[in-house]
Amino acid sequence: MVFGIALLLIASLLDLANTFRRVRAVVFGLGAALVLDEFALILNLADVYWAPQGRESIDAVVLFGALLAVVTFGGGFWGAAWRELARVEATKRSHLS
């Protein structure tokens, strides 16, 4: 957990410096994986890895994976939907004026 948080912080520093794009992605991925693996420990503040509450780590990984898939594969769709919404709102405002 500590190494995961440290890697996430390093990735954010690299992001602020806007350098090492691929290295930043790898460091962030490793850090996120380590933190998500111990999510139940962070949430419960107890070692529940093999207890039923340990399932929360698996749920967090699945949820994050689903969100990552939506953003990765649906990025063009969400951008187009946002632009269309902005266009509709602008048209609506121009008709009200």
Sequence and secondary structure as in RCSB ss.txt:
>XXXX:A:sequence
MVFGIALLLIASLLDLANTFRRVRAVVFGLGAALVLDEFALILNLADVYWAPQGRESIDAVVLFGALLAVVTFGG
GFWGAAWRELARVEATKRSHLS
>XXXX:A:secstr
 HHHHHHHHHHHHHHHHT  HHHHHHHHHHHHHHHHHTHHHHHHSS  TTSGGGHHHHHHHHHHHHHHHHHHHSH
HHHHHHHHHHHHHHHHHHHHH 
